[in-house]
Amino acid sequence: RSFSGPRRDSGDTRRPFGDRERRPYDANREFSEDKPFVPKEDFSSEPSSEQGNDEVKPRAYSSDRTRPDTRREDAPESRDFSEGRNAKFSKRDTFKSRNRYEEKPAFTPQYKLDRFREKAPARIQKKFIQEERKNDSIRLNRYIANAGICSRRDADKLIEAGEIKVNNKVITEMGYQVQPTDIVKYGNRKLNREKPVYVLLNKPKDFLTTTEDPNDRKTVMELVKNAGDARIYPVGRLDRNTTGLILLTNDGELADKLTHPSNEIEKIYQAELDKPLTDEDLEKIKAGLALEDGEIKVDDIAKVTPDGYVVGVKIHSGKNRIVRRIFEHLGYEVTKLDRTTFAGLNKKDLPRGNWRYLSERELVKLKYLM
């Protein structure tokens, strides 16, 4: 037979589902979003009332009502390692690209290169040792500049004026070497070395590669203003209308290393011309050109587009406006110029106008020119 409802015996006083009484509607009963839902039954592994407990307390739900809050009241608060002086690389986005409109990062990286030193070849081990010996002492003017007081040139003026004390003794000697245990003071203020900071920027057009401009024009410092409080400055220069990679740091030793001609730091540019580059002029550039300040020869040059309007140039010279002058010498005008690679660093995942911190691996390659 077909099922038509619950079977009722003669002594069964239960009502069928259809005859069940309805509860009267309570207009005063409100369901507020501010009151978290508390279930009547607890489906956890705790014993139920049938197992002998007189009362079962339901678990409290967290305010976002996504999952139960199982923390004990006496449990210690979870520690946040993303901020603070002793913060380590707990955040995965430490080296991600940022723009000037984002908030200041919670901390700047604390570079620890020991783990790379252990696996480095013997010739790099020697460079590590040499670098450590250089860092044992530092010129006084550089120490002052690294402390964020002023530039090295202005630091020389402070030293000459007798404004600087080392171990409570006035120092006026230029080139004085500060030892790691020395205490340096400017007036009553004790100076400390700044933590080294390394920022890679993908520079857009119309920004000057300088720390300040007397005509109040835009500088690259506006683009990295939220990169920390360290007094960083650009390594080398890019023209106002040239875009691409530039490094900013407060590490004077690395800056000197990357700008010294003897190290032949490699740079790759992509140039867009006002007219197609002929094969004849391409060969002339490969062979070398005699410019007004001497002969120049590129490391490599090739057409990026078949029509010859866009050209890639690999060069290690750091002369002023060198790429533009190469093409101007042969009657071309560079309408767009972009530096795509600098000292092995590239623009991958770094949009125009954004910056990021160098990773430890990148820093090791730069410092020891691996």
Secondary structure, 3 states (H helix, E strand, C coil): CCCCCCCCCCCCCCCCHHHCCCCCCCCCCCCCCCCCCCCCCCCCCCCCHHHCCCCCCCCCECCCCCCECCCCCCCCCCCCCCCCCCCCCCCCCCCCCECCCCCCCCCCCCCCCHHHHHHCCHHHHHHHHHHHHHHCCEEHHHHHHHCCCCCHHHHHHHHHCCCEEECCEECCCCCCEECCCCCEEECCEEECCCCCCEEEEEECCCCECCCCCCCCCCEHHHCCCCCCCCCCEECCCCCCCCEEEEEEECCHHHHHHHHCHHHCCCEEEEEEECCCCCHHHHHHHHHCEEECCEEECCCEEEECCCCCCEEEEEECCCCCCHHHHHHHHCCCCEEEEEEEEECCEECCCCCCCCEEECCHHHHHHHHCCC
